[in-house]
């Protein structure tokens, strides 16, 4: 039978005492608020006796915590006593009874904190690298199985993701590469003018765009646009237990979800890179015509001399490998998502940051490799 909440005040030589009783639950919210906010006595110390509470829920525990906080702000030392075993867990969780909570294991800062943080970062980076190679291995196994049974490639899914990551990304890729081509050309003409070497700006823009800037800029844009999308989609499926449902039905999530996305991105990025290169060169040509008054004949002549097939091959060879890295990292971070929205946001952010970092590192390794090969 429900009982009305009550508070009984008494003064003793060692301080004031508040004896709480009845049901401190949300059903008596108005009564509890009027009692809790009007029960603070004038005393040096306060004892809150909760032994008489019959029923207690989160609302009641919060009210007790607020009562103790009000006493603390008034300069009154308030303690709880008479905590029944059935009420101890909820009071501990709410923080109404700090004595019941576990003490923090925080330790003072030391000179080893910095090296320890570096070590932890290296360990986490190594774990991420192992996860990337593991995902690449699973994708290779799944792709090989698909070659034996082409019907397992899920062509409609590949075409769908190719449209999303490729065709729909063309406008933003063209715009960004066009602007970057314009900026590089303008800065080149501005600084090379004092040396009388403005014709070589075309060579500079051509080599940079074909070998480095084109594929790097496109891949970074794809990492922010498609890599984060992969992480968010797979992460939301993980939160809704759809991936567990696939495993229950005997289907491999790598075959169903990840491989079509990876294939689509590996196909799309080289195409986007080629279009981005053309857009950047177009921007450089317009800057040369309107900013430097360079004739189209001179520009095309210098472009023809600088734009060798080797430079174009170097850029296009890197594109599918970088696309594979972006898609794999997005899938890994999506599969790591736990059951909270915070985890989904963290996974999406991590996929973009790690993808861009790995893409830049791989681009540097390719630069060293091609230099060693004389390309």
C-alpha positions in Angstrom: 0.0 0.0 0.0 1.4 3.4 -1.0 2.4 5.8 1.8 2.8 9.5 1.5 6.3 10.7 1.8 7.2 12.6 5.0 10.0 14.4 6.7 10.3 14.8 10.5 12.7 17.4 11.8 14.3 17.3 15.2 17.2 19.1 16.9 19.8 17.3 19.0 23.0 18.5 20.7 25.1 17.1 17.8 23.0 18.9 15.1 19.7 18.6 13.2 18.1 15.4 12.1 15.8 14.8 9.2 13.9 11.5 9.3 12.6 10.5 5.9 9.7 8.0 5.6 7.1 6.8 3.2 7.3 6.3 -0.5 9.9 8.5 -2.2 8.8 7.8 -5.8 7.8 9.8 -8.9 4.1 9.2 -8.0 4.5 11.7 -5.2 6.6 14.2 -7.1 4.8 17.3 -6.0 4.8 16.3 -2.3 8.5 15.3 -2.4 9.5 18.6 -4.0 7.6 20.6 -1.4 9.2 18.6 1.4 12.7 18.5 0.1 13.0 22.2 -0.7 11.4 23.3 2.6 13.1 20.9 5.0 16.5 22.5 5.3 17.0 23.5 9.0 19.4 26.1 10.5 22.2 24.0 12.0 25.9 23.4 11.8 25.5 19.8 10.9 22.6 17.7 9.4 21.9 14.0 9.6 19.5 12.7 7.0 18.0 9.4 8.2 16.6 7.4 5.3 15.8 4.2 7.3 12.1 4.9 7.2 11.8 5.0 3.4 9.7 2.1 2.2 10.0 2.6 -1.6 12.6 4.6 -3.4 13.1 5.3 -7.2 15.4 7.5 -9.2 13.3 10.6 -8.7 13.4 10.1 -4.9 17.1 9.5 -4.9 17.7 12.6 -7.0 15.6 14.6 -4.5 17.7 13.4 -1.6 20.9 14.3 -3.5 19.5 17.8 -4.2 18.7 18.1 -0.5 22.3 17.3 0.4 23.6 19.7 -2.2 21.4 22.5 -0.9 22.8 21.8 2.6 26.3 21.9 1.3 25.8 25.2 -0.4 24.4 26.6 2.8 27.5 25.5 4.6 25.9 22.6 6.5 27.7 19.3 6.8 25.0 16.8 5.7 25.5 13.0 6.0 23.2 10.0 5.3 22.5 7.2 7.7 20.2 4.3 8.0 20.6 3.3 4.3 18.8 0.0 3.7 20.4 -2.6 1.6 17.6 -2.4 -1.0 18.2 1.4 -1.4 22.0 1.4 -1.4 22.5 0.7 -5.1 20.3 3.5 -6.4 21.6 6.0 -3.9 25.1 5.1 -4.9 24.4 5.4 -8.6 22.7 8.8 -8.2 25.4 10.0 -6.0 23.2 10.8 -3.0 25.5 8.8 -0.8 29.1 9.4 -1.9 30.3 7.1 0.8 28.8 4.2 -1.0 30.5 4.9 -4.3 33.9 3.5 -5.2 36.8 5.8 -4.7 38.5 7.0 -7.9 41.7 5.3 -8.8 43.2 8.5 -10.1 46.9 8.9 -9.5 49.0 12.0 -9.5 50.6 13.1 -12.7 54.2 12.0 -13.3 57.0 12.5 -15.8 56.1 9.1 -17.3 52.6 10.2 -18.4 53.9 11.6 -21.7 55.9 8.5 -22.8 53.0 6.3 -21.6 50.5 8.3 -23.8 52.9 8.0 -26.8 53.2 4.2 -26.2 49.4 3.8 -26.0 49.1 5.8 -29.3 51.6 3.5 -31.0 49.8 0.4 -29.7 46.5 1.7 -31.0 48.0 2.7 -34.3 49.5 -0.8 -34.6 46.1 -2.4 -33.8 44.5 -0.2 -36.5 47.1 -1.2 -39.0 46.5 -4.9 -38.2 42.8 -4.4 -38.6 43.3 -2.8 -42.1 45.4 -5.7 -43.3 42.9 -8.2 -41.8 40.0 -6.4 -43.6 42.0 -6.5 -46.8 42.6 -10.2 -46.4 38.9 -10.8 -45.8 38.1 -8.8 -48.9 40.6 -10.7 -51.0 39.1 -14.0 -49.9 35.6 -12.8 -50.6 36.6 -11.4 -54.0 38.3 -14.7 -54.9 35.1 -16.6 -53.9 33.1 -14.3 -56.1 35.4 -15.0 -59.1 34.6 -18.7 -58.7 30.9 -17.9 -58.4 30.2 -14.6 -60.3 26.6 -14.6 -59.2 27.7 -13.8 -55.7 29.1 -10.4 -56.7 25.7 -8.7 -56.2 25.8 -6.6 -59.3 22.7 -4.4 -58.4 24.4 -3.4 -55.1 27.6 -2.5 -56.9 25.8 -0.4 -59.5 23.8 1.3 -56.7 26.9 2.3 -54.7 28.8 3.2 -57.9 26.0 5.7 -58.7 26.2 7.1 -55.1 30.0 7.3 -54.8 30.8 8.0 -58.4 28.2 9.7 -60.5 26.7 11.9 -57.7 30.2 13.0 -56.7 31.2 14.3 -60.1 29.9 17.9 -59.5 31.8 18.6 -56.3 34.9 16.9 -57.6 34.9 19.0 -60.7 34.3 22.1 -58.8 37.1 21.5 -56.2 39.7 20.4 -58.7 38.9 23.3 -61.0 39.4 25.8 -58.1 42.6 24.1 -57.0 43.9 24.2 -60.6 43.1 27.9 -60.8 44.9 28.6 -57.5 48.0 26.7 -58.3 48.3 28.4 -61.7 47.6 31.9 -60.3 50.3 31.5 -57.6 52.7 30.0 -60.1 52.3 32.9 -62.6 52.5 35.5 -59.7 55.8 34.1 -58.4 57.4 33.0 -61.6 56.8 36.3 -63.3 59.8 37.9 -61.6 62.1 35.3 -63.1 60.6 35.5 -66.6 59.7 31.8 -66.5 55.9 32.0 -66.7 55.8 29.4 -69.5 57.1 26.8 -67.0 54.1 27.3 -64.8 52.1 25.1 -67.2 54.7 22.3 -66.7 54.5 22.8 -63.0 50.7 22.6 -62.9 50.6 19.6 -65.3 53.0 17.5 -63.4 51.5 18.3 -60.0 48.0 17.6 -61.1 48.7 14.4 -63.0 51.0 12.8 -60.5 49.9 14.1 -57.0 47.3 16.8 -56.6 44.6 15.2 -58.7 44.5 11.8 -57.1 45.2 13.1 -53.6 42.5 15.8 -53.7 40.0 13.4 -55.1 40.7 10.7 -52.6 40.5 13.2 -49.7 37.1 14.4 -51.0 36.0 10.8 -51.3 37.2 10.0 -47.8 35.1 12.8 -46.4 32.1 12.0 -48.6 31.9 8.3 -49.1 34.2 6.9 -46.4 32.3 8.6 -43.7 29.0 7.4 -45.3 30.3 3.8 -45.3 31.2 4.0 -41.6 27.8 5.6 -40.7 25.7 3.1 -42.7 27.5 0.0 -41.4 27.6 1.5 -37.9 23.9 2.1 -37.9 23.3 -1.4 -39.1 25.5 -2.6 -36.3 23.4 -0.6 -33.8 20.2 -2.0 -35.1 21.6 -5.6 -35.0 21.1 -6.0 -38.7 24.6 -7.4 -39.1 23.9 -9.9 -36.4 20.8 -10.9 -38.3 22.8 -11.4 -41.4 25.2 -13.8 -39.5 22.2 -15.6 -38.1 20.9 -16.2 -41.6 24.3 -17.6 -42.6 25.4 -14.6 -44.6 28.8 -13.0 -44.3 28.5 -9.2 -43.8 31.8 -8.8 -45.8 30.1 -10.4 -48.9 26.8 -8.6 -48.5 27.7 -5.1 -47.2 31.4 -4.4 -47.6 32.6 -6.0 -50.8 30.0 -4.2 -53.1 30.9 -0.9 -51.5 34.7 -1.5 -51.9 34.3 -2.6 -55.6 32.2 0.5 -56.4 34.7 2.8 -54.8 37.7 1.2 -56.5 36.0 1.7 -59.8 34.8 5.2 -59.1 37.9 6.8 -57.8 40.1 6.4 -60.9 37.3 7.8 -63.0 36.8 10.7 -60.7 40.6 11.3 -60.7 40.7 11.5 -64.5 37.8 13.9 -64.5 39.4 15.9 -61.7 42.7 16.2 -63.7 40.8 17.5 -66.7 38.9 20.0 -64.6 42.1 21.2 -62.9 43.9 21.7 -66.2 40.9 23.6 -67.5 41.1 25.9 -64.6 44.8 26.4 -65.1 44.2 27.2 -68.8 41.6 29.8 -67.9 43.9 31.5 -65.5 46.7 31.5 -68.0 44.4 33.1 -70.6 42.8 35.8 -68.4 45.4 36.4 -65.7 48.7 36.0 -67.7 47.3 36.7 -71.3 48.9 33.5 -72.4 47.6 32.3 -75.8 45.8 29.0 -76.0 48.4 27.8 -78.5 51.3 28.4 -76.1 49.4 26.8 -73.2 48.5 23.7 -75.2 52.0 23.4 -76.6 53.5 23.4 -73.1 50.8 21.1 -71.8 51.5 18.6 -74.6 55.2 18.6 -73.7 54.7 18.2 -70.0 51.7 15.8 -70.0 53.4 12.4 -70.6 51.6 9.1 -70.2 54.0 8.2 -67.4 52.7 11.1 -65.2 49.1 10.1 -65.9 49.8 6.4 -65.2 51.5 7.3 -61.9 48.4 9.2 -60.8 45.9 6.5 -62.0 47.8 3.6 -60.5 47.5 5.1 -57.0 43.8 5.8 -57.3 42.3 2.3 -56.8 44.7 1.5 -54.0 43.8 4.7 -52.1 40.1 3.9 -52.8 40.6 0.5 -51.3 42.1 2.0 -48.1 39.3 4.5 -47.7 36.6 1.9 -48.1 38.3 -0.6 -45.8 38.8 2.0 -43.0 35.2 3.1 -43.3 34.0 -0.5 -43.0 36.3 -1.2 -40.0 35.1 1.8 -38.1 31.5 1.0 -38.9 31.9 -2.5 -37.5 33.5 -1.1 -34.4 30.4 1.0 -33.5 28.7 0.0 -30.2 25.1 0.7 -29.2 25.2 4.5 -28.8 24.9 7.5 -31.0 28.2 8.8 -29.5 30.0 5.7 -30.7 28.5 6.1 -34.2 29.7 9.7 -34.4 33.2 8.8 -33.1 33.4 6.0 -35.6 32.4 8.3 -38.5 34.9 10.9 -37.4 37.7 8.3 -37.0 37.1 6.9 -40.4 37.7 10.2 -42.1 40.7 11.1 -40.0 42.4 7.7 -40.4 41.6 7.5 -44.1 43.1 10.9 -44.9 46.2 10.0 -42.8 46.7 6.7 -44.5 46.1 8.1 -47.9 48.8 10.8 -47.4 51.2 8.2 -46.0 50.6 5.8 -48.9 51.0 8.7 -51.4 54.4 9.5 -49.9 55.5 5.8 -50.1 54.4 5.8 -53.8 56.5 8.9 -54.4 59.6 7.2 -53.0 58.8 4.0 -55.0 58.3 5.8 -58.3 61.4 7.9 -57.8 63.3 4.6 -57.2 61.9 3.2 -60.4 62.7 6.3 -62.3 59.1 7.1 -63.2 
